């Protein structure tokens, strides 16, 4: 994407990466990712973050077309992760008078990433509430530690009422020609990709996100400019309210997710039978996910979206089938909580999956683990139906 206008003197200079297959070497991004960067043209010129080195040439082209003969005065660094700081050393070299503005923690981290660059007299460490006047625009800095690294800060532009939100409110997916999200209708994938992004990137840090949201509540915000995904306009409160819900670990639906891990198909058949049973009992939304064939980041996001979860898995090596182990491990890492959970295990001679799943779930916070644990011996039989029905009633209660 070439540079684009956000307001009269604020420009998007970010780039799309459609060559990448895994973001952070773990999250599939079939539609790519955007590395967002912004330029504020005023008496003083500020660059808001850089981009991943993978796309530095495109980024420099965007800057040079806008700057012409002028040179930037400040580089605002909100987050030190390499996908946003890949060209800092080159920027400092190109522009000898450029000052790097960042939180004190970020300034301390600069040598970790750019040991060969001398930042002496080239940095300005800012703290909560500090401001930087550019002329017609004033930047106000708000610290956002652990959203999702400890050095993170966000920046509020007071004149245009824009929040540059770092990784908060970001999404997976390249932008193409859709820079502005003026409602989820014009970017239909926004809620799903934003949810997947939030729970997998920031999900563990609900309390720090809540702290940031309390700061944002004191501001009049017209536009949200994140470091990934579209610029958010029209009704910023819509996106802020979603982040409030997500960071409180509140479900978006009363529905039930059945996440299953099957080896030869017996557990799959059992999971589908449970889904039919729940629908017959009036469940309004039942979603099935086969963990062996589902992107883990999407499975995690779906678990948080639903109020209720049933896990069904085969026993394996006196434990549980690895796809289920991985799923529960990821839920624990991301702070899964405040949900009702049921358990179905399968085992041909010595069922162990139920015990292992229960032990893993018990390490999570505020889970209502219902009974009974249903045990299937190889394949579902009519004699198993009563226990299946009891579990269905318990999960719906």
N, C-alpha and C positions, 0 to 999 in steps of 0.2 A: 504494500500500500504506500502511495506517495503521501507527503505531508498534506494535512487537511485542516480546515479552520473549525475551531470549537467556538470561540468568540472572536471579536474583531482583532484582538492582539494576542490571542492564545491559540497555539497550533498543536495539532497532533503530529508527531514525527516518529512514531513507532513503526515497527515492521512485523510482518507475518513470517512465521516459520512453518512451511508446509512440508519440509523435508524430514522433520523429526518424527520418530515413531513412538517414543516413550518419553514423556515429560518427567524430569527427575529420575530417569532410568527405571520408572516403575508404572507410570500411569499412561495407558494407551490414549493417544490423541489422533484418531483417524482423520480429524478435520484440522490438525495442526494446532498451533498456539500463537498468540500475539505477544510480543514484547513491547509494552506501551511506554512511550516517552513523550514529553511535552515541552514546548518552547514558549516562553512568555517574552514578548517583544515590548520593551518599555525604555525609559531613559537608561536603565540598567537591564541587561538581558539575563534571564535565568533559564537553564535547562533543567527539566524535572526528570531525573534519572536517565540512565543510559540503557543499553540493551545487551543481550547475549553476544559474545564475540562471533558466534555462528553467522550473525546477520549484521556485522558492523559496517560493511561496505554500503549496504542499503541505507543504514541509519545516517552515516556521514553524508551521503548524497542528499537526504532529506534536509539535514541541517544546513548544508552549504547553499542549497537553492533558496532558503529563506534568509540566511544571514547576509549573503552578498559580501560586502566589504567589512561588515561589522564583526565584532568578536564578542563572545559571551563573557559575562562578568562572574556568574555564579553557576555552579553545578550542585543542585540539591539532590542529596542521596538519602532516600527514605528507607532503603532496605539493601543490605549488603550481599544478598544472595547473587551468585554469578550471572543468573539470567537477567539481572538488572544493573550489574556493575561491570560488565565485560569490557567496556571501553573507557573506564575511568583513567587508567594510566596513559592511554593514547590522548585523551582529552587534555590532561594536565600538560603533556608534552607539546601538543599543538598550540595551546593557548597559555603562554607563560604567566599571564596575569589572572588566570581563572582561579577562583576560590571555591573550594569544596565545602559545602555546608551540610552538616549531618549531626546526628546526636553524638554525645560524648562517647558512647559505647561504639558507635560506628567508626568514629575517628580512630579509636584504639584498634579496631579490627582491620583498618586499611592495610597496614604492613603485612598482615597475615596473607592477604590476597595479592598484594603488589609490593613484594619485598624489595624489588629493584628500583622502585620509584621513591624519590625523596619528596615527602609531603611537608617538609619544614616550611613554616610560614604560608602554607597553601590551604590550610583548613580553618573553618570556623565551627566550633562546637556549640550547638544551641541546646537550650533546655525548654521545659514546658512553658508555653506562653510567650516565648521570645518572638520578635517580629523582624522582618527584613523588608525595607521599603525599596521598591524598584522605580518609583515615580508615580504613575497612576495606579499601580497595583502594590498591595502590601501582603506579604506572606506571614501567616501566623503558624507556629509549629506546635504540634501536640504529640507528646510521646505515646507510643502504642506498644510497649514491651510485650513480647510473646504473642504478637499477632503477625507473624508466628515465630519470629526470632526476637532475641532480647534487645536488639539495637533499633528496632523499627520505630519510625515516627510517621505521622501524617501531616499534611500541610493544607491550611485553609487560606484561600485567596479571598481577601475581605471585600474587594470591589465587585468582582464578578460572582462572589458567593459560590466558589467551587472548592470542593474537598478533593485533594489528591490523596487517595486512600491507601496507597501502597498495595499490598496483596489483598486487602479486604475488598469485597465485592467483585473479585475477579472470577473469570470463567476459563475453562478450557475452550479451544477452538480458535482458529485464525479468523480474522475479521473480513477479509476480502473487501467488498465494497460497502459493508455495513458497519460503519464506525459508530453510529449513534443508535442506542437502544432507547426509543421514546415510548416504551411499553412493550410487554412481552409478545404482543401480536406481531410486531415487525421483526422480532428475533425469537421465534418460537422455541428454540432450544435453550433459551436463557435460564429458565428455572432449573431444568435438569442438569445442565452443565455447571451452573453456579452452585447447585447443591452438591454435586459430585466433587467439585473443586473445594467447597467449604469444608465438608466433613473429612476429606482426605488430607487437606493441607492444614486447615485451622481447627478441625473438630475437637482436638484434645484441649484446646485453649478457650473454652467457653467463657470462663471468668474474665480473662483479659479482654475478650471481645466485648463483653458486657461493660467493662470499664471504658473502653473506647466509645461505645454507643452512648453512654451517659455524657461524654464530652460532646459528641455530635449533636445531642439533643439541645445543647445550649446555642447552637448555630442556626442561621437561616441558610439552607443549602439549596442551590438551584441545580447543580450538576455534580455528579460523582465521576471522577476520573481515576479508575483503577489501573494497576500495572499489568493486568491481563484482561482481555475481553473488551466488550463495547463500552463506550462512554454512556453513562446513564443519565437521562434527562426526563422531562415531563413530570414525573411524580417520584422524586427520590425517596419519599417516605415509604413507598411500596417496597423498595429493596431493603431499606433500613428495618422495616417491620419483619421482613423475612429473616434477616440476620439476627434480630432480637429473638425470634422464635427458635431458630436453629441453635443459637448460643445458649439458650435456656434448656436445650435438649428436649424440647417439646415436639411431639409428633405432628405431622401435617394431616394425617388421616387416621381414623379409627380402624383402618383396614389391617389385614393380617398378611404378613410375609411368610411363606413357607420356603425356607432355604434348605436344599437337600443335596447330599453327596452320595452317589450310588456307584457301585462297582459293576454289577451285572444287570441292573434294572429292577431288582426287587424293591429297593428303597424308593426308586422313582415311582413305581406303581403305587406304593403306599402313600407317598406324598400327594399324588393326584387324587387318590381316594379321599384323603383328608380334605383336600380343597373342595371336592364335590360335596362332602358331608357338611362342611362349613357353609357353603352356599345354600344347601338345602335348609340349613338352620337359620338362614336370613342374613348371613354376613354380606355386607354391601360391597366389599372389595377384598378379594383374595388374589395375591400375586405369588407366582411360583418362580423360583430361581434355581437352576441346576449349577452348583458351584464349580463343577469341573469344566463348565462351558461358558461361564460368565466372567466378564471383567471384574476383578475383585473390588476395584474402586466403586463400580456401579452397585455391586452387592452391598457394600458398606453404606452407600448413600440410601439405598432402598430400605435397609434395616432401620436407619434413623427416620426415614419418612413415615414408616408405619408405626402404629401404636403397639402392635402385637407381633410376635415372632414365634414360629415353630421351626425348630431345627431337627432335621431327620438325617441320620447318617449310618453307614455301615461300620461295623467293627473292623479293625485292621491292625495287625501286629500287636495285639493285646492293648490297643488304644482306640483311636478313631481314624477313619479314612482321612488322609492328609488335606484334601480340599476343605473339609469342615474345620479341621484344626487351624488352618491358615485363616479362615473366615473369622472364627472366634478370637483368634489372636489379634487380627486387625481391629475387631470391634473393641477389644480391651485397650489397645493402644490409642484408639480415637475417643475413649471416654464414654462408650455406650452405657446408657443408664435410663431409668424411669420408664421401663417397658415391662409388659407381661410376656413371659416366654414359656413355651411347652417343648417337650423333648420326646423324640421317637428314635429308638435305636434298632438296628438290625444285626443279627449275629447268627451264624449257622451252627456253632457249637459252644462258644463261650462269649456271649455278648459283653462288650466292654465300652462301647461307644457312649452309652447313656451316662455311665459314671464319669467318664472323662469330660464330656460336654457339661455336665452339671458342675464339676469342679472348676472348669474354666469360667462358666457363667457366674458362679458364686464369688469370683474375684472382682466382678463388676459391681457398680453402685446402683442401689435402689431398683433391683430387678425382682419382680414377682414371678418366681419359678413355680408353675402350677404342677399339680399331680393329676393322674399318675404319669410316670415315665412309661411310655408304651414300648414293649419289647416285641419285635417281630423275629420269627425264626425263618430266615431265608426268604419266604414269600408270605404276603398277606393272606390270611385265611378267615373264614366266617367266624371262627372262635375268637379272632382278634377284634371283631367289630365292637363289642361292648366297651372295651378299653379305649378304642378310637373315639367312640361317641362320648365317653366320659371326659376324655381330654378336650374334645371339641367344645363341650359345654363349659369346661373350666376356662378355656382361653377366651370364650365369648362372654363370660360372666362379668 
